[in-house]
Amino acid sequence: MAEKLYVRRASGLVREISAFDALIYNVLIMAPTAVYVYGIWAMGLFPGVDLPLTVWIAMAISIVVGLYYAFMSAVLPRTGGDYIWISRLLHPALGFMMSFFLMNVLLAVAGSYIPWFIEWGIGPFFDVLGYSDLASTLVDPNVMFGIAVLYYILITILMSRGVKVTKIFFWLFFVTILVGFLTYLYFLLTTGVEGFASLFNQKTGLDYQTIINDAVSQGMPGDFILTATLMGSMFTILNFLGFNSSVYIAGEVKEVRKSQLLAIIGAVVLFAVITWLVYMAAYIGFGDKFVAALSYLYVVSGNYPLGDMPPFFHFLIKLVASPSISALVFLGFSAMTLSAILVYIFTSVRFVFAWAFDRIIPSFFADVDPKTGTPYTALLLTSLLAIFFQALWIYTPYLNYFAFIVLGWGVLTAIASVAGIILPFRRPDLFELAPSFAKKKIGGVPVLSVLGVLSFFIGIWQAWVGTTPAVVGEIVPEYIAFLIGIYVIALVIYFASSLYHKKKGIPLELVFKEIPPA
């Protein structure tokens, strides 16, 4: 019966991704060096935050959820990740709702990264090299959209060649990001606060110490504050989101049951080290009070001294460093934005594939090229959707309605955690087939269930954070309605598909009583 329920006996996907490939994939989804930007908001909204300390808070929280996801992927290592867990252990409509939401988020955020790439990456790169006219041309919305379409076409062609080719670009992007990151570290650690202050005064005509004094006189704390650090850690935690994404590509990971622990926990640790070094270098090179003062004046006060230039860390380097140093830093930031788009599309394709394999959407979207192992129809659909979302991002305010991404992500984490809490009791047959580390117990209680409970409460906390003014600003009812609307659309698609398949004699509910083939 199971063979008739699914479109074929095997997924057709090829296991080409090693544990280290998956680790880098997770790191790229988290967007290393995006903290050049995120740190500014943490310092501006929560004056007194100790940014390096927020990294270890974020890492600890991420490791708990990461362990849960790694254990669950060891039990149910299938493409689609928590979509499979929720749909099999809770309800298929709920699983589809959650994954449909996440795919929409990934494509929406991908749309935001093209403006980041141009305005905060490749544009300044050309500017510091003396091509200011070119940099100005790139920010035109039509030019920006054209660049986006071209890039989506290029990565579609790239991914059509298979995972073996695509993962090479994961590594090329990561190495380029590292070059920019290491250049950033080198400049700040060798320049130091006194050297930077001297260069800043000389090249801007402003006074380094006066800026700090102005911020303090307007209310900025002079020291670090624990409560501000705990609240400000939310921005670092937000930057960690995506550390567990290798569960969505589990069908293509080699020795997946063992690899997920390394891929997820290793990614959390590596990303934490990179982020901590970014923040520490900023404190050592720019001076912790100086970057705090600029952030405070930029976010809170109207007396910001740098005009239209945001106080992003790589922009501050541009003010004082040589063109070659600045260019490498901006090149690394540009690679970060482009790599994030690549892995977001790669992940979204796997959602479409998993839905088609379960027959929620037409089964031809699960077609796989026998030579490359690429789900080519799912890839084509996802790329077209990404271009559509890009147009919405550039030409309309539509995607501003995604303000409650964090709320939805927290709900997803909480619901996925419930699936793991009940799995050992609801499906003991699956639990017994899990590797030994995933079956361990504490006082007779499965570790998986304990991790699920902890992950559940972290998800609830993330959902609460996603509604706080510091993250979303004013609560706008239309934005909440938009979030609910995504779930409603998913429900309509699912139940329409269910009715269709009942008429065809293949009740969709029966599909979800089985685990899809690997």
SETI-755550 format. One record per residue (C-alpha): residue in one letter; x, y, z. Coordinates in steps of 0.02 Angstrom, whole numbers, padded with zeros to 5 digits, always signed. Layout:
<rozas>
AXYZ;...
</rozas>
This chain:
<rozas>
M+00000+00000+00000;A+00139+00121+00047;E+00217+00106-00126;K+00053+00163-00205;L+00037+00309-00084;Y+00204+00384-00131;V+00257+00436-00304;R+00396+00304-00305;R+00489+00186-00190;A+00638+00302-00160;S+00656+00491-00153;G+00784+00494-00294;L+00891+00618-00199;V+01078+00584-00190;R+01179+00585-00028;E+01319+00700-00080;I+01329+00813+00074;S+01456+00771+00208;A+01443+00821+00390;F+01562+00966+00360;D+01467+01022+00204;A+01308+01023+00309;L+01398+01121+00446;I+01450+01257+00323;Y+01274+01256+00250;N+01203+01293+00424;V+01331+01431+00453;L+01288+01514+00288;I+01103+01513+00330;M+01143+01606+00491;A+01232+01738+00384;P+01401+01764+00468;T+01456+01948+00475;A+01275+02006+00468;V+01315+02054+00647;Y+01406+02205+00576;V+01227+02268+00564;Y+01131+02180+00702;G+01247+02237+00841;I+01202+02419+00808;W+01019+02388+00847;A+01058+02292+01006;M+01167+02434+01072;G+01045+02570+01017;L+00888+02490+01087;F+00967+02419+01245;P+01100+02543+01302;G+01225+02457+01415;V+01222+02290+01322;D+01383+02188+01326;L+01384+02119+01148;P+01519+01985+01170;L+01425+01913+01319;T+01264+01902+01217;V+01353+01779+01103;W+01375+01648+01239;I+01194+01670+01294;A+01136+01642+01115;M+01253+01494+01094;A+01188+01407+01251;I+01006+01427+01196;S+01046+01371+01019;I+01138+01215+01078;V+00985+01156+01176;V+00870+01173+01025;G+01008+01109+00911;L+01029+00949+01012;Y+00842+00919+01003;Y+00840+00943+00814;A+00994+00832+00791;F+00914+00693+00895;M+00750+00706+00799;S+00838+00703+00632;A+00928+00546+00688;V+00760+00464+00723;L+00673+00530+00565;P+00810+00578+00441;R+00702+00634+00296;T+00702+00784+00178;G+00582+00913+00249;G+00644+00901+00428;D+00515+00957+00556;Y+00380+00956+00422;I+00394+00766+00424;W+00396+00757+00615;I+00245+00869+00641;S+00143+00795+00500;R+00171+00615+00560;L+00159+00640+00747;L+00035+00784+00766;H-00066+00823+00610;P-00020+00838+00425;A-00111+01004+00404;L-00010+01075+00551;G+00152+01013+00475;F+00111+01092+00308;M+00061+01256+00390;M+00227+01270+00481;S+00336+01227+00332;F+00233+01337+00216;F+00263+01482+00335;L+00450+01447+00343;M+00467+01438+00154;N+00378+01606+00137;V+00497+01679+00266;L+00651+01614+00177;L+00597+01685+00010;A+00549+01852+00089;V+00716+01868+00179;A+00808+01818+00020;G+00724+01967-00062;S+00792+02083+00072;Y+00970+02022+00045;I+00985+02091-00132;P+00966+02270-00066;W+01090+02226+00072;F+01209+02158-00060;I+01200+02316-00164;E+01181+02454-00034;W+01292+02384+00103;G+01406+02268+00006;I+01452+02280-00177;G+01403+02465-00193;P+01526+02523-00058;F+01652+02398-00129;F+01652+02490-00296;D+01645+02658-00207;V+01807+02631-00109;L+01892+02572-00269;G+01847+02736-00354;Y+01694+02685-00454;S+01569+02797-00366;D+01461+02822-00521;L+01440+02634-00539;A+01396+02619-00355;S+01262+02753-00375;T+01190+02667-00529;L+01170+02501-00439;V+01047+02569-00311;D+00918+02611-00443;P+00768+02495-00408;N+00759+02433-00589;V+00945+02396-00593;M+00931+02311-00425;F+00789+02201-00485;G+00884+02158-00644;I+01035+02104-00541;A+00922+02000-00431;V+00841+01910-00579;L+01011+01876-00655;Y+01075+01804-00491;Y+00921+01694-00468;I+00944+01627-00645;L+01127+01591-00613;I+01098+01497-00450;T+00953+01401-00530;I+01072+01342-00667;L+01202+01303-00533;M+01084+01200-00425;S+01018+01109-00580;R+01192+01032-00596;G+01168+00939-00433;V+01222+00946-00252;K+01402+00900-00291;V+01422+01061-00390;T+01316+01170-00276;K+01410+01126-00118;I+01573+01185-00199;F+01495+01358-00203;F+01446+01342-00020;W+01630+01327+00018;L+01685+01463-00105;F+01565+01586-00027;F+01620+01536+00148;V+01804+01560+00107;T+01766+01733+00033;I+01669+01779+00190;L+01818+01722+00294;V+01938+01830+00193;G+01832+01984+00228;F+01808+01936+00410;L+01994+01905+00439;T+02036+02070+00354;Y+01913+02156+00473;L+01998+02071+00622;Y+02172+02114+00560;F+02134+02298+00536;L+02048+02325+00703;L+02168+02221+00808;T+02323+02303+00733;T+02250+02479+00735;G+02181+02483+00912;V+02072+02617+00991;E+02203+02754+00993;G+02251+02724+00813;F+02070+02719+00756;A+02026+02877+00855;S+02171+02970+00776;L+02123+02915+00600;F+01940+02952+00632;N+01976+03129+00692;Q+02094+03160+00547;K+01983+03092+00406;T+01811+03147+00463;G+01847+03314+00547;L+01745+03254+00697;D+01808+03222+00872;Y+01805+03043+00936;Q+01789+03086+01121;T+01659+03221+01093;I+01542+03093+01013;I+01555+02983+01168;N+01527+03132+01283;D+01373+03186+01183;A+01294+03014+01198;V+01327+03006+01386;S+01254+03180+01410;Q+01097+03123+01320;G+01071+02973+01432;M+01184+02833+01371;P+01249+02727+01517;G+01435+02735+01546;D+01451+02551+01595;F+01382+02382+01546;I+01215+02333+01623;L+01163+02152+01651;T+00978+02178+01615;A+01019+02269+01453;T+01135+02126+01405;L+01000+01995+01436;M+00872+02093+01334;G+00997+02141+01199;S+01045+01959+01177;M+00883+01937+01077;F+00967+02017+00926;T+01113+01897+00935;I+00992+01751+00957;L+00896+01809+00804;N+01056+01805+00704;F+01081+01623+00758;L+00914+01568+00683;G+00941+01436+00550;F+01078+01339+00641;N+00972+01179+00628;S+00930+01194+00442;S+01025+01038+00391;V+00874+00937+00452;Y+00780+01000+00299;I+00907+00922+00181;A+00928+00761+00280;G+00889+00655+00127;E+01051+00713+00047;V+01169+00705+00197;K+01293+00561+00208;E+01283+00454+00367;V+01145+00574+00418;R+01112+00500+00591;K+01289+00540+00646;S+01317+00693+00538;Q+01178+00800+00609;L+01259+00818+00780;L+01419+00883+00703;A+01329+00990+00573;I+01211+01075+00696;I+01314+01091+00855;G+01473+01124+00756;A+01385+01264+00661;V+01324+01342+00823;V+01499+01342+00898;L+01585+01404+00740;F+01458+01542+00716;A+01475+01591+00899;V+01664+01606+00881;I+01648+01714+00725;T+01517+01826+00804;W+01613+01844+00967;L+01770+01892+00872;V+01673+02021+00770;Y+01609+02101+00930;M+01773+02091+01025;A+01870+02164+00879;A+01745+02308+00872;Y+01771+02341+01057;I+01961+02328+01042;G+01978+02427+00880;F+01837+02554+00880;G+01816+02560+01068;D+01663+02490+01157;K+01602+02661+01215;F+01623+02736+01042;V+01519+02606+00949;A+01391+02611+01090;A+01384+02801+01076;L+01361+02799+00888;S+01226+02666+00903;Y+01136+02763+01039;L+01142+02925+00940;Y+01087+02835+00781;V+00940+02738+00856;V+00882+02845+01003;S+00944+03024+00982;G+00922+03146+00840;N+01102+03207+00859;Y+01189+03074+00752;P+01354+03142+00682;L+01387+03034+00527;G+01247+03098+00415;D+01165+02963+00307;M+01298+02832+00342;P+01238+02702+00469;P+01365+02656+00604;F+01382+02477+00540;F+01550+02403+00586;H+01610+02382+00406;F+01556+02560+00366;L+01662+02627+00509;I+01812+02537+00435;K+01776+02622+00269;L+01795+02792+00353;V+01975+02764+00402;A+02053+02612+00315;S+02143+02601+00148;P+02039+02559-00007;S+02113+02384-00017;I+02069+02343+00165;S+01894+02415+00147;A+01864+02326-00018;L+01905+02155+00055;V+01790+02185+00203;F+01647+02237+00088;L+01682+02091-00028;G+01663+01971+00118;F+01499+02054+00169;S+01436+02042-00010;A+01477+01856-00015;M+01378+01833+00146;T+01220+01906+00069;L+01234+01806-00092;S+01272+01643-00002;A+01120+01668+00111;I+01008+01683-00042;L+01083+01525-00116;V+01053+01419+00039;Y+00879+01491+00066;I+00828+01440-00110;F+00913+01271-00089;T+00812+01240+00070;S+00648+01301-00004;V+00666+01180-00150;R+00671+01037-00023;F+00507+01095+00055;V+00422+01093-00115;F+00494+00921-00150;A+00434+00851+00018;W+00258+00919-00007;A+00250+00844-00182;F+00316+00677-00121;D+00171+00676+00003;R+00051+00728-00138;I-00005+00890-00053;I+00044+00980-00213;P+00056+00899-00385;S+00173+00750-00380;F+00273+00807-00532;F+00357+00934-00417;A+00446+00784-00342;D+00524+00737-00509;V+00712+00712-00497;D+00842+00718-00635;P+00916+00541-00634;K+01088+00606-00685;T+01109+00748-00559;G+00985+00702-00422;T+00909+00876-00436;P+00722+00901-00402;Y+00714+01009-00557;T+00528+01051-00562;A+00532+01103-00379;L+00687+01207-00417;L+00602+01296-00561;L+00446+01335-00459;T+00548+01398-00311;S+00657+01510-00420;L+00504+01589-00501;L+00427+01619-00331;A+00590+01697-00270;I+00590+01819-00416;F+00408+01862-00378;F+00450+01895-00195;Q+00599+02000-00251;A+00484+02110-00355;L+00370+02132-00205;W+00517+02180-00096;I+00586+02311-00215;Y+00428+02387-00288;T+00299+02372-00148;P+00291+02384+00042;Y+00208+02212+00042;L+00349+02117+00125;N+00353+02238+00271;Y+00208+02132+00331;F+00335+01997+00376;A+00376+02095+00534;F+00322+01948+00643;I+00446+01822+00572;V+00517+01787+00744;L+00345+01755+00818;G+00309+01627+00683;W+00481+01547+00700;G+00455+01528+00887;V+00286+01446+00859;L+00366+01327+00735;T+00502+01279+00859;A+00374+01250+00997;I+00261+01141+00890;A+00407+01041+00820;S+00464+01013+01000;V+00296+00938+01048;A+00321+00808+00911;G+00483+00752+00994;I+00410+00752+01168;I+00277+00625+01120;L+00374+00523+00991;P+00445+00392+01112;F+00271+00359+01179;R+00164+00378+01023;R+00282+00290+00902;P+00392+00174+01006;D+00427+00074+00848;L+00518+00224+00772;F+00604+00265+00935;E+00675+00090+00950;L+00752+00103+00776;A+00845+00262+00823;P+01034+00261+00852;S+01088+00226+01031;F+01129+00407+01076;A+00953+00461+01030;K+00874+00326+01140;K+00962+00371+01302;K+00856+00402+01456;I+00871+00500+01617;G+00777+00421+01762;G+00674+00323+01639;V+00627+00477+01537;P+00695+00485+01359;V+00825+00622+01335;L+00736+00664+01173;S+00578+00709+01269;V+00678+00812+01396;L+00762+00908+01256;G+00592+00929+01175;V+00522+01010+01333;L+00669+01130+01345;S+00657+01170+01160;F+00469+01199+01178;F+00492+01333+01311;I+00631+01415+01211;G+00512+01421+01062;I+00378+01502+01169;W+00504+01629+01230;Q+00557+01666+01050;A+00374+01691+01003;W+00356+01815+01146;V+00515+01906+01093;G+00440+01916+00918;T+00302+02029+00982;T+00408+02149+01085;P+00424+02329+01025;A+00614+02313+01015;V+00596+02185+00877;V+00439+02236+00781;G+00409+02414+00838;E+00227+02458+00857;I+00106+02310+00853;V+00011+02329+00689;P-00149+02224+00679;E-00131+02208+00490;Y+00038+02124+00513;I-00034+01998+00634;A-00176+01965+00512;F-00048+01939+00374;L+00043+01807+00478;I-00121+01718+00513;G-00164+01732+00329;I-00009+01630+00281;Y-00070+01490+00394;V-00247+01502+00323;I-00183+01489+00144;A-00085+01334+00193;L-00242+01257+00270;V-00342+01294+00113;I-00209+01212+00003;Y-00199+01059+00115;F-00386+01027+00130;A-00416+01062-00055;S-00283+00932-00094;S-00362+00812+00031;L-00533+00827-00053;Y-00457+00804-00225;H-00365+00645-00176;K-00517+00571-00091;K-00611+00586-00255;K-00463+00501-00341;G-00469+00356-00217;I-00305+00398-00127;P-00352+00473+00042;L-00214+00597+00083;E-00226+00555+00268;L-00159+00379+00231;V+00003+00453+00161;F+00042+00529+00329;K+00026+00365+00421;E+00185+00311+00334;I+00362+00378+00341;P+00418+00432+00167;P+00554+00324+00088;A+00733+00387+00095;
</rozas>
